[in-house]
């Protein structure tokens, strides 16, 4: 006995035919989630952020952007308005401050993976106190001042209740 054509099951019901645009958005969202997960594990290693809960780490990770710097490129320059907070993700950078003659910048230290740039200057509402330059191809995560004030500043204000950690933070080079 043959069934009617209307009784047949449409095979297309068993396949998902994704809308290409939605599929691409899913991939972008998936990449963003992966990036955030990687950042969370790194953020937990940064001294000024070590006392946070997991939700706060995810909030922070969602508001960082990845930026790259070529060798010799300035990340921040002394005297400029401090409006960006950076965490080195890969590579190294030199920290330069005015020399004894005041005419040249001398390298005073080297920054490595997970070192921060700009937090002290932004916290105290001052201009960048050093020039930081990429030694090699450098990847950083970056946060603008608005998000810094919303997400990081309260963390640093809480840090004031821990004198040892707070003094180490405020006396850091950059």
HUHU-V614556 format. One record per helix or strand. SS is the DSSP state (hx for helix, st for strand). FROM is the first residue (numbers start at 1). LEN is the number of residues. If there is no record, write none. Layout:
[[SS/FROM/LEN] [SS/FROM/LEN]]
This chain:
[[hx/5/3] [hx/11/4] [hx/20/24] [hx/47/3] [hx/54/9] [st/65/5] [st/74/3] [st/81/1] [st/84/7] [st/93/6] [st/105/7] [st/116/2] [hx/119/5] [st/127/1] [st/131/4] [st/138/7] [hx/145/15] [hx/163/8]]
